[in-house]
């Protein structure tokens, strides 16, 4: 993971609604980090995940063993799976001053960044997933875009995690998810958030 030793872990908070694969996204992200030889930690917010209700999950990635198990209050990055959630109180709270936000939305990135007052990228992840998978679940799409933006992890690691996770669902499902990962990777500016990733661990 990356070429330079980290001083602090990368902390990512994922917000979504029940049924959007929020917790699955966290485990895929941490699993990809572990696959690349880093240390990864993922866990959901406490409480029931009701379909449609706002939910959160937390991910830490580091080059050394992780002992902290607290919820993430000051994330370097936010991944937001529902376009309406940035307006919900507390969702944007604690973002690192040089951090960034990835949102499942059709809103243009420049307009989104101006409206939120932070570095932000908008991606119609749900629509892309609906087109390729037949279901508007945005998690894999957003993760692939996040990997491309930050350069923290390889899309191939995400593909490998997806292959393992969906091994029982057939090769077509795996192939479609890999196609979605490729599409999302090419839909965002590669490496645009690399400096933010370094700043967050300094």
N, C-alpha and C positions, 0 to 999 in steps of 0.2 A: 504494500500500500504506500504509494508515493515514493519519493527518492530521498527525503530528508527525515531525520529522526524528529519525532514530535515531543514537545514539552508537556502538552496537555492533550487529553483525548478530544476528538471531534464529537460534538454532541448534536444530535438531530432529533427534533420533535416532529412527529407525524400526526396531523389532525385530519379527521374525516368523520363520516357518519356510519353508524352500524350497518353492515352489509357491503361496505366498500373495500373490505380486505385490509383494514388498517393494521391489525396485528400481524397479518401475513406479510405485509410490506416490511414491517420492522424486522421480522425474523429472516426474510430474504436478504435484507440489507446487511444485517449482522453476519448471516451465514456466508455471504459473498466475501466479507472482510476476513473471516476466519479461513476461508478457502485460499486466500492470498497470503496467509501467514501472519495476519494481524490478530489482535484480540477484539472480539465483538461482544456486545451485550445488548439484549433487546427485551423489553417487557412492556405490557400495556398499563394504562392507568387503572387504578383499582375501581371496581364497580362493574355492574352488568353492562354488556354491549347490546343495547336494544336497537333493532333495525330503525334507521333514520335518526337516532339520537347522536349528538356530538360525542365522539370518543377520541382518545389520544393514545399514542404509543411512543416509546422512547428508545433511542439507539445511541450507544457510545462505541466509538472505534478508536483503538489506541495501538501503540507499538509495544506496550507492556501490559502486564496483567491488570485487570480492572477489579477494584474492590468496592468502589462506590455503588450503592444500589438505590440511591434517592432518585426521585423524579427530576427531570431536567427543567430547570428554571430559566437558564440563560443559554439557549441553543445557538449554535453557530448557523444552523440552517433550519428552516421550517419547510416541510412538505405538506401542502394543504390540498386535500382530495375533493373538496366541495367549494365551488366558487363563492358561496354565500358566507362561508365561515370566517374570512378575514374581518368581517364586520361584527362578529360575535365577541363580546367582552372577554379579554384574557387570551385570545388565540394568538395575537401578535406580541404578547407580553414577554419581555426579557430577551428579545432577539439581540445578539451580539451587535455592537455598533457597526462592524464591518461585515455582518452576516448577510444572508440573502434568503429569498422566499420563492418557492416554486408552487404554482397554483394550477389546479385543473380548471381552466377557464378558456373561453374563446376570446377574451379581452386581449388586445394587443399588449405586448410586454411593456412598451414605453408608457402607455396610458396606465397600466396596472402599477408600475413602479412609482409614477407620479402621484397616483391616488393614495397608495399605501405609504409613501414617503420613505421607501426602502429599496434596495436593489431587489428586483423581482423579475421573474420570467413566467409568462402565462402560456399554457399548453393545453389544447383541447383533448386531454388524455382520455376522458370518457368516450368522446366521439370516435377517437382512433381505435379504442378497444372494441367499441360496438361494431365498427367496420370490419375488423380483422377477427375478433373472437366471437362476435354475435352477442356480447354482453358489455354494458358500459361500465365495467369495473376498472378504475383508473390506476390501480396500484403499480402494476408491472411497468406501465408506460411512464409513470412519473419517476420510478426508480431508475429506469434506463436513461431518462433525461438528466436526472441528478448525477449519475455516474459520468455522463458526457460533460456536463457543465463543470464539475469539480475536478475531474481527472483522478479522484481518490481511488477508484476501483475500475476494473475492466468490465465492459459489457459481457465478455465471455464468462466471467465469474457469475454474473447474474443469470446467464443462460444455463450454466451448469446447475445453479441452485433451482431454477425453474424445472429443469429436466428431472432432478431428484424429487421435487415436490409433486410433480404431475406424472410421475412414472406409471401410476396405475390408471391414468385417464386416456392412454393411447398416444401413439406417435403424432397423430394429426393435431391434437391439442398442444403438444410440446412444440411442434413446428410452427403453429400459428403464434404462440407466445414468442418464439424466437424471431419471427417476422415482425411482430409488434415491437420488440426490443430494438431491432435494426431501424425501424421507422422512427421511433422516438429518439434514438441516438442521433440520427441525421437531421432531426427537426429543431435542434437547439445549437447555439454556438459552442463548439467544443472548447473546453478549457476556460470559459469566460469567468468562472468562479474560483479558479486555482488560487489567486491571490487572497481571496476571502478565506479559503480553507487554511492557508498558511497563517494568516493574521489571527484566526480563531484559536490556533494552537500555540501561538508565540508566548 
